[in-house]
Amino acid sequence: MILEIALIDILPGTHAEFEAVVATAVETVLRPAAGFVSFELRHGVEHSDSYVLLIGWATLEDHTVGFRESERFVKWRELIGPFFAGAPRVDHWSKVFEVAR
Amino acid sequence: MILEIALIDILPGTHAEFEAVVATAVETVLRPAAGFVSFELRHGVEHSDSYVLLIGWATLEDHTVGFRESERFVKWRELIGPFFAGAPRVDHWSKVFEVAR
């Protein structure tokens, strides 16, 4: 599983609305996408206007080709883009290993 | 659960050794720490010399106080610090919501 990590700074004062729109966008646009595995929204402890999106994809191409080159991506950005305070930083990460307590 | 995300750039050509040392450091130093929940090491797809450490802690203070102010942190940095190509970027993130397929 490939993990997409997207760091997003949003406009101050829009937290509640942003979180609600992300929930809607995940359900309607992201969750039905081919290769979608998991989604987690987290809020910055040190940086109150920052969020991180952790998105699991079966393969890299499920995101970079299947999702990004589809109408789903246009709709996704239509929904959440208006909250961006700057360009998101998006990178992909392959698993080396994991450990639980 | 609080998620620590640490972005680390390492010295080129040290990937295999770095990954082995991280595995040792997790088992001997991190896993026994109070409040440790989970650890995941991932390797950059776009940036070959970058890694991300995703570390789950029961509370923020389990990391920032309990771990960082202990001898464990000294040992942790002794083990993995020599591979760093620069200062890691470390931030903490609180969960808003998550979704699985």
N, CA and C atoms of all chains as a GROMACS GRO file, in nm:
protein
  606
    1MET      N    1   0.085  -0.120   0.000
    1MET     CA    2   0.000   0.000   0.000
    1MET      C    3   0.088   0.125   0.000
    2ILE      N    4   0.057   0.217  -0.089
    2ILE     CA    5   0.128   0.344  -0.097
    2ILE      C    6   0.054   0.447  -0.012
    3LEU      N    7   0.130   0.523   0.066
    3LEU     CA    8   0.066   0.627   0.147
    3LEU      C    9   0.094   0.763   0.084
    4GLU      N   10  -0.013   0.834   0.055
    4GLU     CA   11  -0.002   0.975   0.013
    4GLU      C   12  -0.012   1.060   0.138
    5ILE      N   13   0.085   1.148   0.157
    5ILE     CA   14   0.077   1.243   0.268
    5ILE      C   15   0.067   1.383   0.208
    6ALA      N   16  -0.042   1.451   0.237
    6ALA     CA   17  -0.065   1.586   0.186
    6ALA      C   18  -0.070   1.683   0.303
    7LEU      N   19   0.022   1.779   0.303
    7LEU     CA   20   0.024   1.883   0.406
    7LEU      C   21  -0.046   2.006   0.349
    8ILE      N   22  -0.147   2.053   0.422
    8ILE     CA   23  -0.229   2.163   0.372
    8ILE      C   24  -0.242   2.271   0.479
    9ASP      N   25  -0.210   2.393   0.442
    9ASP     CA   26  -0.240   2.508   0.527
    9ASP      C   27  -0.370   2.569   0.478
   10ILE      N   28  -0.463   2.592   0.572
   10ILE     CA   29  -0.592   2.649   0.531
   10ILE      C   30  -0.605   2.792   0.582
   11LEU      N   31  -0.705   2.860   0.528
   11LEU     CA   32  -0.732   2.998   0.568
   11LEU      C   33  -0.778   3.001   0.713
   12PRO      N   34  -0.725   3.091   0.792
   12PRO     CA   35  -0.766   3.098   0.934
   12PRO      C   36  -0.917   3.117   0.948
   13GLY      N   37  -0.970   3.056   1.052
   13GLY     CA   38  -1.113   3.076   1.080
   13GLY      C   39  -1.206   2.988   1.000
   14THR      N   40  -1.152   2.892   0.923
   14THR     CA   41  -1.239   2.809   0.839
   14THR      C   42  -1.232   2.661   0.879
   15HIS      N   43  -1.182   2.634   0.999
   15HIS     CA   44  -1.157   2.495   1.039
   15HIS      C   45  -1.282   2.406   1.032
   16ALA      N   46  -1.388   2.450   1.097
   16ALA     CA   47  -1.507   2.366   1.107
   16ALA      C   48  -1.565   2.339   0.968
   17GLU      N   49  -1.570   2.443   0.885
   17GLU     CA   50  -1.626   2.426   0.751
   17GLU      C   51  -1.535   2.336   0.667
   18PHE      N   52  -1.403   2.356   0.679
   18PHE     CA   53  -1.309   2.272   0.605
   18PHE      C   54  -1.327   2.125   0.642
   19GLU      N   55  -1.334   2.096   0.770
   19GLU     CA   56  -1.346   1.957   0.815
   19GLU      C   57  -1.475   1.894   0.763
   20ALA      N   58  -1.583   1.972   0.761
   20ALA     CA   59  -1.711   1.920   0.711
   20ALA      C   60  -1.705   1.894   0.560
   21VAL      N   61  -1.639   1.985   0.487
   21VAL     CA   62  -1.629   1.968   0.342
   21VAL      C   63  -1.539   1.850   0.308
   22VAL      N   64  -1.431   1.831   0.384
   22VAL     CA   65  -1.345   1.716   0.360
   22VAL      C   66  -1.424   1.586   0.380
   23ALA      N   67  -1.504   1.582   0.487
   23ALA     CA   68  -1.583   1.461   0.513
   23ALA      C   69  -1.676   1.431   0.396
   24THR      N   70  -1.739   1.533   0.344
   24THR     CA   71  -1.827   1.516   0.227
   24THR      C   72  -1.748   1.472   0.105
   25ALA      N   73  -1.634   1.536   0.081
   25ALA     CA   74  -1.552   1.505  -0.037
   25ALA      C   75  -1.499   1.362  -0.031
   26VAL      N   76  -1.464   1.317   0.089
   26VAL     CA   77  -1.414   1.180   0.103
   26VAL      C   78  -1.525   1.081   0.067
   27GLU      N   79  -1.642   1.104   0.123
   27GLU     CA   80  -1.752   1.009   0.100
   27GLU      C   81  -1.797   1.006  -0.045
   28THR      N   82  -1.805   1.123  -0.107
   28THR     CA   83  -1.866   1.129  -0.240
   28THR      C   84  -1.766   1.111  -0.353
   29VAL      N   85  -1.640   1.151  -0.331
   29VAL     CA   86  -1.543   1.154  -0.442
   29VAL      C   87  -1.431   1.053  -0.423
   30LEU      N   88  -1.373   1.051  -0.302
   30LEU     CA   89  -1.251   0.972  -0.280
   30LEU      C   90  -1.281   0.825  -0.252
   31ARG      N   91  -1.373   0.801  -0.161
   31ARG     CA   92  -1.399   0.663  -0.118
   31ARG      C   93  -1.439   0.571  -0.233
   32PRO      N   94  -1.519   0.618  -0.330
   32PRO     CA   95  -1.555   0.529  -0.440
   32PRO      C   96  -1.445   0.513  -0.545
   33ALA      N   97  -1.333   0.583  -0.533
   33ALA     CA   98  -1.229   0.579  -0.637
   33ALA      C   99  -1.159   0.443  -0.638
   34ALA      N  100  -1.123   0.396  -0.756
   34ALA     CA  101  -1.052   0.269  -0.771
   34ALA      C  102  -0.918   0.276  -0.698
   35GLY      N  103  -0.890   0.174  -0.618
   35GLY     CA  104  -0.761   0.169  -0.550
   35GLY      C  105  -0.758   0.243  -0.418
   36PHE      N  106  -0.867   0.310  -0.382
   36PHE     CA  107  -0.871   0.378  -0.252
   36PHE      C  108  -0.868   0.275  -0.140
   37VAL      N  109  -0.783   0.297  -0.040
   37VAL     CA  110  -0.771   0.203   0.071
   37VAL      C  111  -0.815   0.266   0.204
   38SER      N  112  -0.767   0.387   0.232
   38SER     CA  113  -0.795   0.446   0.364
   38SER      C  114  -0.770   0.597   0.360
   39PHE      N  115  -0.834   0.666   0.452
   39PHE     CA  116  -0.819   0.812   0.461
   39PHE      C  117  -0.819   0.852   0.607
   40GLU      N  118  -0.731   0.944   0.641
   40GLU     CA  119  -0.729   0.998   0.777
   40GLU      C  120  -0.701   1.148   0.768
   41LEU      N  121  -0.782   1.225   0.837
   41LEU     CA  122  -0.760   1.370   0.847
   41LEU      C  123  -0.708   1.399   0.987
   42ARG      N  124  -0.595   1.470   0.992
   42ARG     CA  125  -0.538   1.509   1.121
   42ARG      C  126  -0.506   1.658   1.122
   43HIS      N  127  -0.514   1.715   1.241
   43HIS     CA  128  -0.502   1.860   1.262
   43HIS      C  129  -0.372   1.890   1.336
   44GLY      N  130  -0.302   1.995   1.294
   44GLY     CA  131  -0.172   2.027   1.352
   44GLY      C  132  -0.179   2.071   1.497
   45VAL      N  133  -0.096   2.010   1.580
   45VAL     CA  134  -0.087   2.051   1.720
   45VAL      C  135  -0.006   2.180   1.730
   46GLU      N  136   0.106   2.185   1.661
   46GLU     CA  137   0.192   2.304   1.667
   46GLU      C  138   0.145   2.414   1.571
   47HIS      N  139   0.078   2.374   1.464
   47HIS     CA  140   0.038   2.470   1.361
   47HIS      C  141  -0.113   2.457   1.342
   48SER      N  142  -0.187   2.546   1.404
   48SER     CA  143  -0.332   2.532   1.414
   48SER      C  144  -0.404   2.541   1.280
   49ASP      N  145  -0.343   2.609   1.183
   49ASP     CA  146  -0.407   2.619   1.051
   49ASP      C  147  -0.359   2.512   0.954
   50SER      N  148  -0.287   2.413   1.005
   50SER     CA  149  -0.236   2.306   0.919
   50SER      C  150  -0.312   2.176   0.942
   51TYR      N  151  -0.331   2.105   0.833
   51TYR     CA  152  -0.388   1.971   0.838
   51TYR      C  153  -0.299   1.877   0.758
   52VAL      N  154  -0.306   1.750   0.792
   52VAL     CA  155  -0.242   1.650   0.710
   52VAL      C  156  -0.347   1.547   0.669
   53LEU      N  157  -0.343   1.512   0.540
   53LEU     CA  158  -0.429   1.407   0.488
   53LEU      C  159  -0.341   1.285   0.462
   54LEU      N  160  -0.376   1.174   0.524
   54LEU     CA  161  -0.304   1.048   0.504
   54LEU      C  162  -0.395   0.957   0.422
   55ILE      N  163  -0.357   0.932   0.298
   55ILE     CA  164  -0.445   0.858   0.208
   55ILE      C  165  -0.374   0.734   0.157
   56GLY      N  166  -0.434   0.619   0.186
   56GLY     CA  167  -0.378   0.492   0.139
   56GLY      C  168  -0.433   0.456   0.002
   57TRP      N  169  -0.342   0.416  -0.088
   57TRP     CA  170  -0.379   0.372  -0.223
   57TRP      C  171  -0.320   0.234  -0.247
   58ALA      N  172  -0.392   0.151  -0.320
   58ALA     CA  173  -0.340   0.017  -0.350
   58ALA      C  174  -0.209   0.027  -0.426
   59THR      N  175  -0.202   0.116  -0.525
   59THR     CA  176  -0.080   0.138  -0.601
   59THR      C  177  -0.060   0.287  -0.621
   60LEU      N  178   0.063   0.327  -0.654
   60LEU     CA  179   0.093   0.468  -0.683
   60LEU      C  180   0.006   0.521  -0.796
   61GLU      N  181  -0.011   0.438  -0.900
   61GLU     CA  182  -0.085   0.482  -1.018
   61GLU      C  183  -0.234   0.499  -0.991
   62ASP      N  184  -0.285   0.429  -0.890
   62ASP     CA  185  -0.426   0.451  -0.854
   62ASP      C  186  -0.449   0.597  -0.818
   63HIS      N  187  -0.347   0.661  -0.757
   63HIS     CA  188  -0.359   0.803  -0.726
   63HIS      C  189  -0.316   0.892  -0.842
   64THR      N  190  -0.193   0.868  -0.891
   64THR     CA  191  -0.133   0.964  -0.985
   64THR      C  192  -0.198   0.961  -1.123
   65VAL      N  193  -0.252   0.846  -1.160
   65VAL     CA  194  -0.316   0.834  -1.291
   65VAL      C  195  -0.468   0.819  -1.274
   66GLY      N  196  -0.508   0.712  -1.207
   66GLY     CA  197  -0.651   0.680  -1.197
   66GLY      C  198  -0.733   0.791  -1.133
   67PHE      N  199  -0.678   0.850  -1.024
   67PHE     CA  200  -0.755   0.955  -0.956
   67PHE      C  201  -0.728   1.093  -1.015
   68ARG      N  202  -0.598   1.127  -1.026
   68ARG     CA  203  -0.565   1.264  -1.064
   68ARG      C  204  -0.605   1.299  -1.206
   69GLU      N  205  -0.613   1.198  -1.293
   69GLU     CA  206  -0.650   1.226  -1.432
   69GLU      C  207  -0.798   1.203  -1.456
   70SER      N  208  -0.874   1.194  -1.348
   70SER     CA  209  -1.018   1.171  -1.362
   70SER      C  210  -1.096   1.296  -1.321
   71GLU      N  211  -1.223   1.292  -1.350
   71GLU     CA  212  -1.312   1.401  -1.308
   71GLU      C  213  -1.322   1.410  -1.156
   72ARG      N  214  -1.290   1.296  -1.088
   72ARG     CA  215  -1.295   1.296  -0.942
   72ARG      C  216  -1.201   1.401  -0.883
   73PHE      N  217  -1.083   1.415  -0.944
   73PHE     CA  218  -0.985   1.510  -0.891
   73PHE      C  219  -1.033   1.654  -0.909
   74VAL      N  220  -1.097   1.680  -1.023
   74VAL     CA  221  -1.153   1.813  -1.047
   74VAL      C  222  -1.256   1.846  -0.939
   75LYS      N  223  -1.342   1.748  -0.911
   75LYS     CA  224  -1.448   1.768  -0.810
   75LYS      C  225  -1.386   1.784  -0.670
   76TRP      N  226  -1.286   1.702  -0.640
   76TRP     CA  227  -1.216   1.706  -0.511
   76TRP      C  228  -1.160   1.845  -0.485
   77ARG      N  229  -1.089   1.898  -0.585
   77ARG     CA  230  -1.028   2.030  -0.570
   77ARG      C  231  -1.132   2.142  -0.568
   78GLU      N  232  -1.241   2.123  -0.640
   78GLU     CA  233  -1.351   2.221  -0.635
   78GLU      C  234  -1.403   2.235  -0.493
   79LEU      N  235  -1.412   2.119  -0.425
   79LEU     CA  236  -1.468   2.119  -0.290
   79LEU      C  237  -1.371   2.174  -0.186
   80ILE      N  238  -1.246   2.124  -0.186
   80ILE     CA  239  -1.156   2.160  -0.076
   80ILE      C  240  -1.057   2.271  -0.112
   81GLY      N  241  -1.037   2.295  -0.243
   81GLY     CA  242  -0.939   2.396  -0.286
   81GLY      C  243  -0.964   2.536  -0.231
   82PRO      N  244  -1.091   2.580  -0.221
   82PRO     CA  245  -1.117   2.716  -0.173
   82PRO      C  246  -1.067   2.744  -0.031
   83PHE      N  247  -1.035   2.639   0.045
   83PHE     CA  248  -0.986   2.659   0.181
   83PHE      C  249  -0.834   2.671   0.188
   84PHE      N  250  -0.764   2.638   0.078
   84PHE     CA  251  -0.618   2.636   0.080
   84PHE      C  252  -0.560   2.777   0.098
   85ALA      N  253  -0.463   2.790   0.189
   85ALA     CA  254  -0.390   2.916   0.203
   85ALA      C  255  -0.267   2.917   0.115
   86GLY      N  256  -0.232   2.805   0.058
   86GLY     CA  257  -0.115   2.794  -0.030
   86GLY      C  258  -0.120   2.659  -0.099
   87ALA      N  259  -0.018   2.631  -0.179
   87ALA     CA  260  -0.015   2.503  -0.249
   87ALA      C  261   0.012   2.390  -0.148
   88PRO      N  262  -0.066   2.282  -0.154
   88PRO     CA  263  -0.038   2.168  -0.065
   88PRO      C  264   0.096   2.105  -0.101
   89ARG      N  265   0.158   2.042  -0.001
   89ARG     CA  266   0.275   1.960  -0.030
   89ARG      C  267   0.231   1.815  -0.030
   90VAL      N  268   0.244   1.750  -0.144
   90VAL     CA  269   0.196   1.612  -0.159
   90VAL      C  270   0.311   1.522  -0.198
   91ASP      N  271   0.333   1.416  -0.121
   91ASP     CA  272   0.435   1.317  -0.154
   91ASP      C  273   0.380   1.177  -0.128
   92HIS      N  274   0.446   1.078  -0.189
   92HIS     CA  275   0.406   0.938  -0.174
   92HIS      C  276   0.518   0.862  -0.104
   93TRP      N  277   0.476   0.764  -0.023
   93TRP     CA  278   0.571   0.692   0.062
   93TRP      C  279   0.542   0.543   0.058
   94SER      N  280   0.644   0.465   0.030
   94SER     CA  281   0.629   0.319   0.029
   94SER      C  282   0.671   0.262   0.164
   95LYS      N  283   0.605   0.156   0.207
   95LYS     CA  284   0.631   0.103   0.340
   95LYS      C  285   0.763   0.026   0.347
   96VAL      N  286   0.840   0.053   0.452
   96VAL     CA  287   0.960  -0.027   0.479
   96VAL      C  288   0.925  -0.131   0.585
   97PHE      N  289   0.876  -0.087   0.700
   97PHE     CA  290   0.825  -0.181   0.801
   97PHE      C  291   0.740  -0.106   0.902
   98GLU      N  292   0.662  -0.181   0.978
   98GLU     CA  293   0.583  -0.121   1.085
   98GLU      C  294   0.585  -0.209   1.208
   99VAL      N  295   0.560  -0.146   1.320
   99VAL     CA  296   0.567  -0.214   1.450
   99VAL      C  297   0.453  -0.160   1.536
  100ALA      N  298   0.384  -0.249   1.607
  100ALA     CA  299   0.287  -0.203   1.707
  100ALA      C  300   0.333  -0.251   1.844
  101ARG      N  301   0.285  -0.182   1.944
  101ARG     CA  302   0.327  -0.216   2.080
  101ARG      C  303   0.306  -0.365   2.108
  102MET      N  304  -0.521   0.916   2.013
  102MET     CA  305  -0.381   0.890   1.980
  102MET      C  306  -0.322   1.007   1.899
  103ILE      N  307  -0.207   1.051   1.943
  103ILE     CA  308  -0.137   1.159   1.874
  103ILE      C  309  -0.038   1.096   1.775
  104LEU      N  310  -0.034   1.150   1.653
  104LEU     CA  311   0.060   1.099   1.554
  104LEU      C  312   0.176   1.198   1.539
  105GLU      N  313   0.297   1.147   1.563
  105GLU     CA  314   0.418   1.224   1.532
  105GLU      C  315   0.458   1.190   1.389
  106ILE      N  316   0.476   1.291   1.307
  106ILE     CA  317   0.529   1.269   1.172
  106ILE      C  318   0.665   1.337   1.164
  107ALA      N  319   0.768   1.256   1.138
  107ALA     CA  320   0.905   1.308   1.128
  107ALA      C  321   0.954   1.285   0.986
  108LEU      N  322   0.988   1.395   0.917
  108LEU     CA  323   1.044   1.388   0.782
  108LEU      C  324   1.195   1.399   0.794
  109ILE      N  325   1.264   1.299   0.741
  109ILE     CA  326   1.409   1.293   0.756
  109ILE      C  327   1.475   1.272   0.620
  110ASP      N  328   1.570   1.357   0.588
  110ASP     CA  329   1.656   1.334   0.471
  110ASP      C  330   1.785   1.271   0.520
  111ILE      N  331   1.824   1.161   0.457
  111ILE     CA  332   1.946   1.093   0.500
  111ILE      C  333   2.057   1.108   0.397
  112LEU      N  334   2.177   1.075   0.439
  112LEU     CA  335   2.294   1.083   0.351
  112LEU      C  336   2.279   0.981   0.238
  113PRO      N  337   2.305   1.020   0.116
  113PRO     CA  338   2.293   0.927   0.002
  113PRO      C  339   2.379   0.803   0.024
  114GLY      N  340   2.329   0.691  -0.022
  114GLY     CA  341   2.407   0.567  -0.016
  114GLY      C  342   2.404   0.496   0.118
  115THR      N  343   2.320   0.542   0.210
  115THR     CA  344   2.316   0.478   0.343
  115THR      C  345   2.180   0.415   0.373
  116HIS      N  346   2.100   0.393   0.270
  116HIS     CA  347   1.963   0.346   0.290
  116HIS      C  348   1.955   0.217   0.370
  117ALA      N  349   2.027   0.114   0.325
  117ALA     CA  350   2.015  -0.017   0.388
  117ALA      C  351   2.060  -0.012   0.534
  118GLU      N  352   2.169   0.057   0.558
  118GLU     CA  353   2.220   0.066   0.695
  118GLU      C  354   2.123   0.148   0.782
  119PHE      N  355   2.072   0.258   0.728
  119PHE     CA  356   1.976   0.339   0.802
  119PHE      C  357   1.854   0.257   0.842
  120GLU      N  358   1.799   0.184   0.747
  120GLU     CA  359   1.678   0.104   0.775
  120GLU      C  360   1.705  -0.001   0.883
  121ALA      N  361   1.822  -0.060   0.880
  121ALA     CA  362   1.858  -0.162   0.980
  121ALA      C  363   1.873  -0.098   1.118
  122VAL      N  364   1.936   0.019   1.123
  122VAL     CA  365   1.956   0.086   1.251
  122VAL      C  366   1.823   0.134   1.308
  123VAL      N  367   1.735   0.183   1.222
  123VAL     CA  368   1.603   0.224   1.270
  123VAL      C  369   1.529   0.105   1.331
  124ALA      N  370   1.537  -0.010   1.266
  124ALA     CA  371   1.470  -0.129   1.319
  124ALA      C  372   1.523  -0.164   1.458
  125THR      N  373   1.654  -0.156   1.474
  125THR     CA  374   1.715  -0.183   1.605
  125THR      C  375   1.672  -0.078   1.708
  126ALA      N  376   1.676   0.048   1.669
  126ALA     CA  377   1.641   0.156   1.760
  126ALA      C  378   1.495   0.147   1.805
  127VAL      N  379   1.408   0.109   1.713
  127VAL     CA  380   1.266   0.095   1.749
  127VAL      C  381   1.249  -0.016   1.853
  128GLU      N  382   1.312  -0.129   1.828
  128GLU     CA  383   1.295  -0.243   1.919
  128GLU      C  384   1.354  -0.216   2.057
  129THR      N  385   1.472  -0.153   2.060
  129THR     CA  386   1.544  -0.141   2.187
  129THR      C  387   1.509  -0.014   2.264
  130VAL      N  388   1.475   0.094   2.194
  130VAL     CA  389   1.459   0.223   2.260
  130VAL      C  390   1.314   0.272   2.257
  131LEU      N  391   1.251   0.264   2.139
  131LEU     CA  392   1.119   0.327   2.123
  131LEU      C  393   1.005   0.239   2.174
  132ARG      N  394   1.006   0.114   2.133
  132ARG     CA  395   0.894   0.026   2.164
  132ARG      C  396   0.870   0.012   2.314
  133PRO      N  397   0.976   0.007   2.397
  133PRO     CA  398   0.951  -0.005   2.542
  133PRO      C  399   0.911   0.126   2.609
  134ALA      N  400   0.910   0.238   2.536
  134ALA     CA  401   0.882   0.368   2.598
  134ALA      C  402   0.736   0.378   2.641
  135ALA      N  403   0.712   0.446   2.753
  135ALA     CA  404   0.576   0.465   2.802
  135ALA      C  405   0.494   0.545   2.701
  136GLY      N  406   0.374   0.497   2.671
  136GLY     CA  407   0.286   0.569   2.579
  136GLY      C  408   0.309   0.539   2.433
  137PHE      N  409   0.410   0.456   2.403
  137PHE     CA  410   0.433   0.418   2.262
  137PHE      C  411   0.315   0.335   2.212
  138VAL      N  412   0.266   0.368   2.093
  138VAL     CA  413   0.152   0.295   2.038
  138VAL      C  414   0.188   0.222   1.909
  139SER      N  415   0.256   0.291   1.817
  139SER     CA  416   0.283   0.229   1.687
  139SER      C  417   0.395   0.304   1.616
  140PHE      N  418   0.461   0.234   1.525
  140PHE     CA  419   0.570   0.294   1.447
  140PHE      C  420   0.562   0.243   1.304
  141GLU      N  421   0.586   0.333   1.211
  141GLU     CA  422   0.592   0.293   1.070
  141GLU      C  423   0.703   0.373   1.002
  142LEU      N  424   0.788   0.301   0.931
  142LEU     CA  425   0.892   0.366   0.850
  142LEU      C  426   0.853   0.357   0.704
  143ARG      N  427   0.853   0.471   0.638
  143ARG     CA  428   0.822   0.474   0.495
  143ARG      C  429   0.928   0.552   0.419
  144HIS      N  430   0.946   0.512   0.294
  144HIS     CA  431   1.053   0.563   0.208
  144HIS      C  432   0.993   0.647   0.095
  145GLY      N  433   1.055   0.760   0.065
  145GLY     CA  434   1.001   0.852  -0.034
  145GLY      C  435   1.001   0.797  -0.175
  146VAL      N  436   0.886   0.807  -0.241
  146VAL     CA  437   0.877   0.765  -0.381
  146VAL      C  438   0.941   0.872  -0.469
  147GLU      N  439   0.907   1.000  -0.445
  147GLU     CA  440   0.961   1.108  -0.526
  147GLU      C  441   1.101   1.151  -0.481
  148HIS      N  442   1.132   1.130  -0.354
  148HIS     CA  443   1.259   1.176  -0.296
  148HIS      C  444   1.329   1.055  -0.234
  149SER      N  445   1.421   1.000  -0.307
  149SER     CA  446   1.479   0.871  -0.270
  149SER      C  447   1.559   0.876  -0.140
  150ASP      N  448   1.610   0.992  -0.103
  150ASP     CA  449   1.687   1.001   0.021
  150ASP      C  450   1.601   1.047   0.139
  151SER      N  451   1.471   1.049   0.121
  151SER     CA  452   1.381   1.092   0.228
  151SER      C  453   1.305   0.974   0.287
  152TYR      N  454   1.287   0.982   0.417
  152TYR     CA  455   1.204   0.886   0.489
  152TYR      C  456   1.104   0.962   0.574
  153VAL      N  457   0.993   0.895   0.604
  153VAL     CA  458   0.900   0.950   0.701
  153VAL      C  459   0.880   0.847   0.811
  154LEU      N  460   0.885   0.895   0.934
  154LEU     CA  461   0.856   0.811   1.051
  154LEU      C  462   0.719   0.853   1.103
  155LEU      N  463   0.628   0.757   1.110
  155LEU     CA  464   0.494   0.781   1.163
  155LEU      C  465   0.488   0.712   1.298
  156ILE      N  466   0.481   0.790   1.405
  156ILE     CA  467   0.490   0.732   1.539
  156ILE      C  468   0.366   0.770   1.619
  157GLY      N  469   0.294   0.667   1.663
  157GLY     CA  470   0.175   0.689   1.743
  157GLY      C  471   0.209   0.692   1.892
  158TRP      N  472   0.156   0.793   1.961
  158TRP     CA  473   0.175   0.807   2.106
  158TRP      C  474   0.039   0.820   2.172
  159ALA      N  475   0.026   0.763   2.292
  159ALA     CA  476  -0.102   0.772   2.363
  159ALA      C  477  -0.140   0.918   2.388
  160THR      N  478  -0.042   0.998   2.430
  160THR     CA  479  -0.064   1.141   2.451
  160THR      C  480   0.054   1.220   2.396
  161LEU      N  481   0.034   1.348   2.373
  161LEU     CA  482   0.142   1.436   2.325
  161LEU      C  483   0.260   1.433   2.421
  162GLU      N  484   0.229   1.438   2.552
  162GLU     CA  485   0.335   1.446   2.652
  162GLU      C  486   0.415   1.317   2.662
  163ASP      N  487   0.356   1.204   2.623
  163ASP     CA  488   0.434   1.080   2.620
  163ASP      C  489   0.556   1.097   2.530
  164HIS      N  490   0.541   1.176   2.423
  164HIS     CA  491   0.656   1.201   2.336
  164HIS      C  492   0.739   1.320   2.382
  165THR      N  493   0.671   1.436   2.400
  165THR     CA  494   0.745   1.560   2.420
  165THR      C  495   0.812   1.568   2.557
  166VAL      N  496   0.757   1.500   2.654
  166VAL     CA  497   0.815   1.501   2.789
  166VAL      C  498   0.874   1.364   2.822
  167GLY      N  499   0.787   1.263   2.827
  167GLY     CA  500   0.830   1.130   2.870
  167GLY      C  501   0.944   1.074   2.788
  168PHE      N  502   0.937   1.088   2.657
  168PHE     CA  503   1.042   1.032   2.571
  168PHE      C  504   1.157   1.129   2.552
  169ARG      N  505   1.124   1.252   2.510
  169ARG     CA  506   1.230   1.347   2.472
  169ARG      C  507   1.318   1.390   2.587
  170GLU      N  508   1.262   1.386   2.708
  170GLU     CA  509   1.342   1.428   2.823
  170GLU      C  510   1.404   1.309   2.895
  171SER      N  511   1.404   1.194   2.830
  171SER     CA  512   1.462   1.074   2.891
  171SER      C  513   1.592   1.036   2.820
  172GLU      N  514   1.661   0.941   2.882
  172GLU     CA  515   1.783   0.886   2.821
  172GLU      C  516   1.753   0.813   2.690
  173ARG      N  517   1.626   0.770   2.677
  173ARG     CA  518   1.588   0.701   2.553
  173ARG      C  519   1.612   0.790   2.431
  174PHE      N  520   1.580   0.918   2.444
  174PHE     CA  521   1.595   1.009   2.330
  174PHE      C  522   1.743   1.028   2.294
  175VAL      N  523   1.826   1.034   2.396
  175VAL     CA  524   1.971   1.046   2.372
  175VAL      C  525   2.020   0.924   2.292
  176LYS      N  526   1.976   0.807   2.335
  176LYS     CA  527   2.017   0.683   2.269
  176LYS      C  528   1.961   0.676   2.127
  177TRP      N  529   1.836   0.715   2.114
  177TRP     CA  530   1.768   0.716   1.982
  177TRP      C  531   1.847   0.800   1.883
  178ARG      N  532   1.883   0.922   1.924
  178ARG     CA  533   1.957   1.012   1.834
  178ARG      C  534   2.101   0.965   1.811
  179GLU      N  535   2.159   0.901   1.911
  179GLU     CA  536   2.292   0.842   1.891
  179GLU      C  537   2.290   0.740   1.779
  180LEU      N  538   2.181   0.663   1.775
  180LEU     CA  539   2.173   0.556   1.676
  180LEU      C  540   2.142   0.609   1.537
  181ILE      N  541   2.038   0.693   1.525
  181ILE     CA  542   1.993   0.730   1.390
  181ILE      C  543   2.045   0.866   1.345
  182GLY      N  544   2.088   0.951   1.440
  182GLY     CA  545   2.135   1.085   1.405
  182GLY      C  546   2.248   1.089   1.303
  183PRO      N  547   2.344   0.997   1.308
  183PRO     CA  548   2.456   1.001   1.213
  183PRO      C  549   2.415   0.989   1.066
  184PHE      N  550   2.293   0.944   1.040
  184PHE     CA  551   2.247   0.930   0.902
  184PHE      C  552   2.180   1.056   0.849
  185PHE      N  553   2.148   1.150   0.938
  185PHE     CA  554   2.071   1.269   0.897
  185PHE      C  555   2.154   1.359   0.803
  186ALA      N  556   2.091   1.402   0.695
  186ALA     CA  557   2.154   1.498   0.604
  186ALA      C  558   2.118   1.641   0.645
  187GLY      N  559   2.024   1.655   0.737
  187GLY     CA  560   1.980   1.787   0.784
  187GLY      C  561   1.891   1.766   0.904
  188ALA      N  562   1.839   1.876   0.957
  188ALA     CA  563   1.750   1.866   1.073
  188ALA      C  564   1.618   1.804   1.030
  189PRO      N  565   1.569   1.705   1.104
  189PRO     CA  566   1.438   1.648   1.072
  189PRO      C  567   1.327   1.752   1.094
  190ARG      N  568   1.219   1.737   1.021
  190ARG     CA  569   1.101   1.817   1.050
  190ARG      C  570   1.004   1.730   1.127
  191VAL      N  571   0.974   1.769   1.249
  191VAL     CA  572   0.889   1.688   1.337
  191VAL      C  573   0.768   1.769   1.380
  192ASP      N  574   0.650   1.714   1.356
  192ASP     CA  575   0.526   1.779   1.401
  192ASP      C  576   0.431   1.673   1.456
  193HIS      N  577   0.334   1.720   1.534
  193HIS     CA  578   0.234   1.631   1.595
  193HIS      C  579   0.096   1.665   1.539
  194TRP      N  580   0.016   1.561   1.527
  194TRP     CA  581  -0.114   1.575   1.461
  194TRP      C  582  -0.221   1.500   1.539
  195SER      N  583  -0.330   1.569   1.568
  195SER     CA  584  -0.442   1.506   1.639
  195SER      C  585  -0.547   1.460   1.537
  196LYS      N  586  -0.612   1.349   1.567
  196LYS     CA  587  -0.705   1.292   1.470
  196LYS      C  588  -0.836   1.370   1.462
  197VAL      N  589  -0.881   1.396   1.341
  197VAL     CA  590  -1.015   1.454   1.321
  197VAL      C  591  -1.112   1.341   1.289
  198PHE      N  592  -1.083   1.265   1.183
  198PHE     CA  593  -1.162   1.144   1.154
  198PHE      C  594  -1.085   1.056   1.056
  199GLU      N  595  -1.129   0.932   1.047
  199GLU     CA  596  -1.070   0.840   0.950
  199GLU      C  597  -1.176   0.756   0.886
  200VAL      N  598  -1.142   0.705   0.767
  200VAL     CA  599  -1.237   0.629   0.686
  200VAL      C  600  -1.159   0.516   0.619
  201ALA      N  601  -1.217   0.398   0.616
  201ALA     CA  602  -1.157   0.289   0.539
  201ALA      C  603  -1.256   0.247   0.431
  202ARG      N  604  -1.205   0.188   0.327
  202ARG     CA  605  -1.292   0.148   0.216
  202ARG      C  606  -1.409   0.066   0.267
   0.00000   0.00000   0.00000
